[in-house]
Amino acid sequence: MSTKPTVAIVGRPNVGKSALFNRIAGHRIAVTEETPGITRDRLYADCEWRGKPFRLVDTGGLDFADEPMTAAIRQQVEFAVDEADVVLFVVDAKEGLAGLDYDIAQRLRKTGKPVLLVANKVDGRSRLDEAQDFVALRLGEPLAVSALHGTEIGTLLERLDPLLPQVQIEEEGETVRVAIVGRPNVGKSSLLNALMGEERAVVSPLPGTTRDAIDTPFSFAGKEYLLIDTAGIRRKSRVGRSFEYYCVLRALNAIERCHVCILVLDAAQGLTDQDITIARYADREGRGQVLAINKWDLRLDTAAENGVVAPRQKRLLENDLLSHIKERLPFLSFAPAVFISATRHFGLDALMEKVQAVAEQHSLRIQTAELNRAVRLAMQARPLSRRGKPIKIYYVTQPSTRPPTIVLYVNHPELVHFSHQRYLENRLRGAFGLDLTPLRLVLRQSAGKEADGRK
């Protein structure tokens, strides 16, 4: 896990915590809307001020009502405060002091952690005077800011700077970013919690409980990962309110910034059109994918006779579902599938082993000489031609990884048929063990006299 100092933003609902998070982070990460309770889970961003890095954590609105969802959000806030080095306690200068502010202040004082009191929504002289009322919370002089307009954010960071502990940041290799994606209520947050061994994300039977993308450092078998749990991706036609629309966008953004996707499927419901849409989007972005067939325990329980599923019947059930998935996801023939139960914690090691294998292939770089030799052998085994014209590949190179991207310089790119590309792709996969990752082939016109076949 990162040794960066951690700064948690806390406060009662709708005081502008997410707006402040976005302002400090420098871009729109958290959902912001004039509706209490939008942020439910912890949301992380890596930030820097005057060369000093720190991790910023946004949290849900803190309340002490005796309700299941409120209690779950409160637990997330308490986790965030426990792991924080500094707390930004945000209050609302527009609404003034509230009873919840006193309750939160009392609890923060008991932690003994540095607390910076931030009076938000100060956009005029009268509000500036009203912000002084928060001295009554006994957490020092409040700093008046406007997260919406960016007023005094620099001053806030200046006051935060000396409160951050001095730590030695270790140089890290590039961490593999893994996005946990899927439809609402397929078990994404349960999977995250199972992998982390703690109640890291709010879990509820209600679809759409996770609204933010959550970044969580994670280690497995000596490898470092960053797990990204995302809001359930809904069909756009079902996304009515604006904050749900932004949740969908952020979930898609999580796919764009990850290396490998764990696509969580519901074993009881099988593969749906929405699952296929998500898989296509991740594939279009060139992401490695592992299919996590979740709730497999429930499917087996349904098929069990006298509480037992015979091994042969279990294999048949697995093969039937895998055949169904393969038939509907032909573009993901390389993606491994793992049967898991996030709630009963089985199949998780196998899942992460596949993630690790996919990540390694996804980032593989092949030496140019080896690439050219493999393509030359492929062309010798099966010379390619079309419309009576021979297809010649003069040079091959790999400009990038994630996914491995192979550029082939050809005399007549327009003559290279899809079947030709599939043949070359299969030869390259076989030559370099690329059976678990997407592979991109790019055709380019060979320059010079080779292009018209005069050589």
Secondary structure per residue as TSV (DSSP state, phi and psi in degrees):
chain	resnum	aa	ss	phi	psi
A	1	M	-	360.0	151.2
A	2	S	-	-63.0	144.6
A	3	T	-	-95.1	12.4
A	4	K	S	-65.9	145.3
A	5	P	-	-60.5	148.1
A	6	T	E	-115.1	133.8
A	7	V	E	-120.6	119.4
A	8	A	E	-102.6	135.4
A	9	I	E	-100.3	119.2
A	10	V	E	-129.4	165.5
A	11	G	-	159.6	171.0
A	12	R	S	-72.0	171.0
A	13	P	T	-61.4	143.4
A	14	N	T	65.8	33.8
A	15	V	S	-99.3	-3.4
A	16	G	S	101.3	25.7
A	17	K	H	-63.5	-45.5
A	18	S	H	-67.7	-36.0
A	19	A	H	-63.0	-39.7
A	20	L	H	-68.1	-41.7
A	21	F	H	-56.5	-48.6
A	22	N	H	-63.1	-39.6
A	23	R	H	-65.1	-44.1
A	24	I	H	-70.6	-42.4
A	25	A	H	-67.2	-24.8
A	26	G	T	93.7	-1.7
A	27	H	S	-158.6	165.2
A	28	R	-	-77.8	103.8
A	29	I	-	-109.8	-51.6
A	30	A	S	-84.0	150.4
A	31	V	-	-73.8	131.0
A	32	T	-	-124.2	128.7
A	33	E	-	-161.5	152.5
A	34	E	S	-77.2	55.8
A	35	T	S	-137.1	121.8
A	36	P	T	-60.8	146.6
A	37	G	T	83.6	19.0
A	38	I	-	-69.7	-45.8
A	39	T	-	-86.3	121.0
A	40	R	-	-112.7	-33.0
A	41	D	S	-108.2	170.4
A	42	R	-	-72.1	140.6
A	43	L	E	-128.8	131.1
A	44	Y	E	-110.4	151.1
A	45	A	E	-149.2	137.4
A	46	D	E	-86.1	125.1
A	47	C	E	-125.4	172.6
A	48	E	E	-151.6	139.8
A	49	W	E	-138.1	119.7
A	50	R	T	51.7	44.0
A	51	G	T	80.7	-0.1
A	52	K	E	-105.1	113.8
A	53	P	E	-79.3	149.8
A	54	F	E	-154.2	160.4
A	55	R	E	-104.7	125.6
A	56	L	E	-100.5	136.0
A	57	V	E	-124.5	122.5
A	58	D	E	-93.6	150.8
A	59	T	-	-136.1	166.9
A	60	G	-	-74.2	164.1
A	61	G	-	-64.1	128.8
A	62	L	-	-85.0	128.2
A	63	D	-	-143.3	157.4
A	64	F	-	-117.2	19.3
A	65	A	-	-67.6	149.9
A	66	D	S	-89.4	70.9
A	67	E	-	-130.5	147.2
A	68	P	H	-56.3	-49.1
A	69	M	H	-68.4	-39.7
A	70	T	H	-62.3	-40.3
A	71	A	H	-65.2	-38.7
A	72	A	H	-66.2	-42.2
A	73	I	H	-64.2	-41.7
A	74	R	H	-60.2	-39.3
A	75	Q	H	-62.9	-40.4
A	76	Q	H	-62.4	-41.3
A	77	V	H	-63.6	-42.7
A	78	E	H	-63.0	-39.3
A	79	F	H	-59.7	-45.4
A	80	A	H	-62.2	-42.5
A	81	V	H	-66.6	-39.9
A	82	D	H	-59.5	-39.9
A	83	E	H	-88.9	-4.4
A	84	A	-	-82.7	148.6
A	85	D	S	-91.3	-30.5
A	86	V	E	-139.4	145.1
A	87	V	E	-117.2	130.1
A	88	L	E	-97.5	109.8
A	89	F	E	-94.8	109.4
A	90	V	E	-95.8	129.3
A	91	V	E	-123.3	165.1
A	92	D	E	-105.7	104.3
A	93	A	T	-68.4	-23.5
A	94	K	T	-70.1	-42.5
A	95	E	T	-88.8	-22.4
A	96	G	-	85.1	-174.7
A	97	L	-	-62.8	141.0
A	98	A	-	-130.5	159.0
A	99	G	H	-58.7	-36.6
A	100	L	H	-62.3	-33.4
A	101	D	H	-59.8	-42.7
A	102	Y	H	-63.9	-42.8
A	103	D	H	-62.8	-44.0
A	104	I	H	-66.2	-42.9
A	105	A	H	-59.7	-41.4
A	106	Q	H	-62.1	-42.3
A	107	R	H	-69.5	-37.2
A	108	L	H	-67.8	-36.6
A	109	R	H	-61.7	-34.8
A	110	K	H	-69.4	-22.0
A	111	T	H	-72.5	-24.3
A	112	G	T	74.1	8.9
A	113	K	-	-90.0	152.4
A	114	P	-	-60.5	130.9
A	115	V	E	-125.2	128.3
A	116	L	E	-107.6	115.7
A	117	L	E	-82.5	120.8
A	118	V	E	-118.5	113.0
A	119	A	E	-90.0	106.9
A	120	N	E	-91.7	167.4
A	121	K	-	66.7	34.8
A	122	V	-	-94.9	104.1
A	123	D	-	-127.0	25.4
A	124	G	S	-170.7	170.4
A	125	R	H	-63.4	-39.0
A	126	S	H	-64.3	-40.4
A	127	R	H	-66.5	-34.3
A	128	L	H	-61.9	-41.3
A	129	D	H	-67.2	-40.6
A	130	E	H	-66.4	-27.8
A	131	A	H	-62.7	-25.1
A	132	Q	G	-68.4	-16.8
A	133	D	G	-62.2	-23.4
A	134	F	G	-75.5	-2.3
A	135	V	G	-58.9	-26.2
A	136	A	G	-62.2	-17.1
A	137	L	G	-76.5	-8.2
A	138	R	S	58.9	42.7
A	139	L	S	-124.3	27.0
A	140	G	S	90.9	-176.1
A	141	E	S	-70.6	124.0
A	142	P	-	-71.1	142.3
A	143	L	E	-97.4	119.9
A	144	A	E	-84.7	123.3
A	145	V	-	-138.2	167.5
A	146	S	B	-129.5	104.2
A	147	A	T	-63.7	-34.8
A	148	L	T	-63.7	-42.1
A	149	H	T	-100.1	-4.9
A	150	G	T	80.8	12.0
A	151	T	B	-70.6	127.5
A	152	E	T	64.7	19.4
A	153	I	H	-68.6	-37.0
A	154	G	H	-60.8	-41.5
A	155	T	H	-63.6	-40.0
A	156	L	H	-58.6	-46.1
A	157	L	H	-66.6	-34.7
A	158	E	H	-63.6	-39.4
A	159	R	H	-75.1	-27.6
A	160	L	H	-72.6	-36.5
A	161	D	G	-51.0	-51.7
A	162	P	G	-70.0	-15.0
A	163	L	G	-82.1	-18.2
A	164	L	S	-75.8	132.2
A	165	P	-	-67.4	148.8
A	166	Q	-	-81.8	117.1
A	167	V	-	-131.4	156.6
A	168	Q	-	-90.9	115.4
A	169	I	-	-83.9	119.7
A	170	E	-	-78.7	142.2
A	171	E	-	-69.0	129.0
A	172	E	-	-113.3	144.8
A	173	G	-	-69.6	168.5
A	174	E	-	-67.5	119.2
A	175	T	-	-76.9	138.6
A	176	V	E	-75.2	124.8
A	177	R	E	-96.6	123.4
A	178	V	E	-120.4	119.3
A	179	A	E	-97.4	128.7
A	180	I	E	-93.2	110.2
A	181	V	E	-125.7	164.2
A	182	G	-	154.0	177.3
A	183	R	S	-66.1	164.3
A	184	P	T	-61.2	141.4
A	185	N	T	68.1	28.4
A	186	V	S	-95.1	-5.2
A	187	G	S	108.6	24.4
A	188	K	H	-64.8	-48.6
A	189	S	H	-68.8	-34.0
A	190	S	H	-63.3	-37.6
A	191	L	H	-66.3	-44.5
A	192	L	H	-57.8	-47.6
A	193	N	H	-62.5	-39.3
A	194	A	H	-65.2	-41.2
A	195	L	H	-68.3	-36.7
A	196	M	H	-83.2	-21.9
A	197	G	T	76.0	21.2
A	198	E	S	-152.1	164.4
A	199	E	-	-80.4	76.2
A	200	R	-	-77.5	-36.7
A	201	A	S	-122.0	149.8
A	202	V	-	-64.3	127.3
A	203	V	-	-114.7	129.3
A	204	S	-	-148.8	150.2
A	205	P	S	-70.4	-9.4
A	206	L	S	-77.9	128.0
A	207	P	T	-64.4	145.1
A	208	G	T	84.8	16.6
A	209	T	-	-63.6	-43.5
A	210	T	-	-84.0	117.8
A	211	R	-	-108.7	-20.3
A	212	D	S	-110.0	156.3
A	213	A	-	-80.4	130.1
A	214	I	E	-116.2	124.1
A	215	D	E	-98.4	125.3
A	216	T	E	-133.3	117.8
A	217	P	E	-62.9	144.1
A	218	F	E	-155.1	141.5
A	219	S	E	-117.7	141.0
A	220	F	E	-148.1	125.1
A	221	A	T	51.6	41.7
A	222	G	T	79.7	2.9
A	223	K	E	-106.9	145.3
A	224	E	E	-97.3	135.0
A	225	Y	E	-132.0	160.5
A	226	L	E	-121.9	111.6
A	227	L	E	-87.9	130.9
A	228	I	E	-116.8	108.4
A	229	D	E	-91.6	130.1
A	230	T	-	-115.5	160.9
A	231	A	-	-62.3	144.6
A	232	G	-	-58.5	128.9
A	233	I	-	-81.4	118.2
A	234	R	-	-101.5	159.4
A	235	R	-	-61.4	140.8
A	236	K	G	-59.1	-31.3
A	237	S	G	-66.6	-20.1
A	238	R	G	-96.9	-0.7
A	239	V	-	-94.8	99.1
A	240	G	-	-95.0	-59.1
A	241	R	S	-74.1	150.1
A	242	S	H	-62.0	-38.1
A	243	F	H	-67.6	-32.4
A	244	E	H	-68.1	-34.3
A	245	Y	H	-61.5	-44.9
A	246	Y	H	-68.3	-29.4
A	247	C	H	-63.2	-41.9
A	248	V	H	-61.1	-45.9
A	249	L	H	-60.8	-41.1
A	250	R	H	-68.6	-36.6
A	251	A	H	-62.3	-41.2
A	252	L	H	-67.5	-36.0
A	253	N	H	-64.0	-34.8
A	254	A	H	-62.7	-38.6
A	255	I	H	-63.0	-40.8
A	256	E	H	-65.4	-32.1
A	257	R	H	-99.7	1.2
A	258	C	-	-93.7	172.4
A	259	H	S	-100.6	-42.8
A	260	V	E	-129.3	136.2
A	261	C	E	-103.2	132.5
A	262	I	E	-95.5	106.3
A	263	L	E	-88.8	110.7
A	264	V	E	-87.1	124.0
A	265	L	E	-114.4	150.9
A	266	D	E	-93.9	114.6
A	267	A	T	-62.4	-31.8
A	268	A	T	-73.4	-35.1
A	269	Q	T	-89.9	-16.4
A	270	G	-	73.3	-168.3
A	271	L	-	-84.2	127.7
A	272	T	-	-109.0	168.0
A	273	D	H	-59.9	-35.5
A	274	Q	H	-68.0	-37.5
A	275	D	H	-59.0	-43.3
A	276	I	H	-64.1	-39.5
A	277	T	H	-61.6	-43.8
A	278	I	H	-64.4	-44.2
A	279	A	H	-62.2	-40.8
A	280	R	H	-63.9	-40.8
A	281	Y	H	-63.0	-45.4
A	282	A	H	-64.6	-38.7
A	283	D	H	-67.6	-40.3
A	284	R	H	-61.6	-31.5
A	285	E	T	-83.1	-1.6
A	286	G	T	77.0	24.2
A	287	R	-	-86.3	143.8
A	288	G	E	-67.8	149.6
A	289	Q	E	-136.7	141.2
A	290	V	E	-125.6	128.5
A	291	L	E	-89.5	115.4
A	292	A	E	-100.3	103.5
A	293	I	E	-85.1	95.2
A	294	N	E	-86.9	165.3
A	295	K	-	62.5	28.5
A	296	W	H	-66.0	-27.4
A	297	D	H	-62.2	-38.7
A	298	L	H	-67.5	-37.8
A	299	R	H	-65.6	-40.4
A	300	L	H	-68.9	-37.4
A	301	D	H	-62.1	-38.0
A	302	T	H	-65.7	-36.7
A	303	A	H	-85.7	-9.1
A	304	A	-	-70.2	143.2
A	305	E	B	-112.0	122.0
A	306	N	T	58.1	33.3
A	307	G	T	79.2	6.2
A	308	V	B	-129.7	138.3
A	309	V	-	-110.9	120.4
A	310	A	-	-65.3	145.9
A	311	P	H	-53.2	-41.6
A	312	R	H	-64.8	-41.2
A	313	Q	H	-65.3	-38.4
A	314	K	H	-62.2	-43.3
A	315	R	H	-64.0	-39.8
A	316	L	H	-63.7	-42.4
A	317	L	H	-61.7	-44.1
A	318	E	H	-63.7	-46.3
A	319	N	H	-65.1	-38.2
A	320	D	H	-61.9	-45.6
A	321	L	H	-69.1	-40.7
A	322	L	H	-63.9	-37.6
A	323	S	H	-64.4	-40.7
A	324	H	H	-62.2	-43.8
A	325	I	H	-66.2	-44.7
A	326	K	H	-62.0	-37.8
A	327	E	H	-66.7	-37.0
A	328	R	H	-92.8	-12.3
A	329	L	-	-124.4	58.8
A	330	P	G	-63.6	-25.3
A	331	F	G	-76.3	-7.3
A	332	L	G	-115.5	36.3
A	333	S	T	-61.5	-22.4
A	334	F	T	-86.4	-15.1
A	335	A	-	-78.0	124.6
A	336	P	-	-73.6	153.6
A	337	A	E	-121.9	140.1
A	338	V	E	-131.5	132.0
A	339	F	E	-86.8	125.5
A	340	I	-	-138.0	166.2
A	341	S	B	-134.3	109.3
A	342	A	T	-66.1	-34.4
A	343	T	T	-76.9	-33.5
A	344	R	T	-98.3	1.3
A	345	H	T	61.3	37.3
A	346	F	B	-113.2	149.4
A	347	G	S	84.0	1.1
A	348	L	H	-72.9	-40.7
A	349	D	H	-63.1	-43.6
A	350	A	H	-62.3	-37.5
A	351	L	H	-62.3	-48.8
A	352	M	H	-69.5	-30.5
A	353	E	H	-63.1	-39.4
A	354	K	H	-68.6	-40.4
A	355	V	H	-58.9	-43.7
A	356	Q	H	-64.1	-43.4
A	357	A	H	-64.8	-42.3
A	358	V	H	-63.4	-43.4
A	359	A	H	-61.9	-39.7
A	360	E	H	-65.2	-44.3
A	361	Q	H	-69.5	-36.5
A	362	H	H	-62.0	-29.6
A	363	S	T	-105.0	11.6
A	364	L	-	-69.5	133.5
A	365	R	-	-115.1	128.3
A	366	I	-	-105.7	136.9
A	367	Q	-	-64.3	143.1
A	368	T	H	-58.7	-41.7
A	369	A	H	-62.3	-40.3
A	370	E	H	-66.7	-38.3
A	371	L	H	-62.0	-48.9
A	372	N	H	-63.8	-37.3
A	373	R	H	-64.6	-44.1
A	374	A	H	-62.8	-41.0
A	375	V	H	-70.5	-37.8
A	376	R	H	-61.7	-42.8
A	377	L	H	-65.2	-37.6
A	378	A	H	-64.6	-40.1
A	379	M	H	-71.8	-31.4
A	380	Q	H	-69.9	-37.2
A	381	A	H	-71.5	-32.0
A	382	R	S	-148.6	89.4
A	383	P	-	-59.4	137.1
A	384	L	-	-103.9	141.2
A	385	S	E	-155.8	162.8
A	386	R	E	-158.2	139.4
A	387	R	T	56.5	33.1
A	388	G	T	79.6	2.4
A	389	K	E	-109.7	133.1
A	390	P	E	-72.2	143.6
A	391	I	-	-101.0	122.1
A	392	K	-	-114.9	133.9
A	393	I	E	-109.1	113.4
A	394	Y	E	-89.2	-30.3
A	395	Y	E	-158.1	145.7
A	396	V	E	-133.6	140.0
A	397	T	E	-148.4	161.6
A	398	Q	E	-118.8	101.2
A	399	P	E	-78.5	-21.2
A	400	S	E	-154.9	165.3
A	401	T	T	-119.1	-179.4
A	402	R	T	53.0	66.3
A	403	P	T	-86.6	166.8
A	404	P	T	-57.0	124.9
A	405	T	E	-119.0	120.6
A	406	I	E	-111.4	125.1
A	407	V	E	-102.8	126.0
A	408	L	E	-113.6	123.8
A	409	Y	E	-92.0	116.2
A	410	V	E	-123.2	152.6
A	411	N	S	-71.9	-37.3
A	412	H	-	-135.1	80.2
A	413	P	G	-56.7	-33.7
A	414	E	G	-68.0	-16.8
A	415	L	G	-90.6	-10.3
A	416	V	-	-74.5	111.9
A	417	H	-	-81.0	161.7
A	418	F	H	-55.3	-41.0
A	419	S	H	-64.1	-33.9
A	420	H	H	-64.7	-44.7
A	421	Q	H	-63.2	-40.8
A	422	R	H	-64.1	-39.1
A	423	Y	H	-61.8	-48.0
A	424	L	H	-65.0	-39.7
A	425	E	H	-61.1	-46.0
A	426	N	H	-63.9	-37.8
A	427	R	H	-64.7	-42.6
A	428	L	H	-67.6	-40.8
A	429	R	H	-59.9	-44.7
A	430	G	H	-66.5	-37.7
A	431	A	H	-69.6	-33.9
A	432	F	H	-119.7	13.3
A	433	G	T	66.1	39.4
A	434	L	-	-101.2	63.1
A	435	D	S	-97.0	-3.4
A	436	L	S	-121.3	5.9
A	437	T	S	-129.6	151.9
A	438	P	-	-64.3	150.6
A	439	L	-	-134.7	126.9
A	440	R	E	-105.2	128.1
A	441	L	E	-109.9	128.1
A	442	V	E	-118.7	125.4
A	443	L	E	-98.8	132.1
A	444	R	E	-132.9	148.7
A	445	Q	E	-68.0	127.6
A	446	S	-	-71.9	135.0
A	447	A	-	-82.2	157.6
A	448	G	G	85.1	-166.2
A	449	K	G	-70.2	-15.5
A	450	E	G	-63.0	-27.3
A	451	A	G	-64.8	-36.4
A	452	D	G	-99.4	10.0
A	453	G	T	82.6	12.0
A	454	R	-	-78.2	-3.8
A	455	K	-	-133.6	360.0
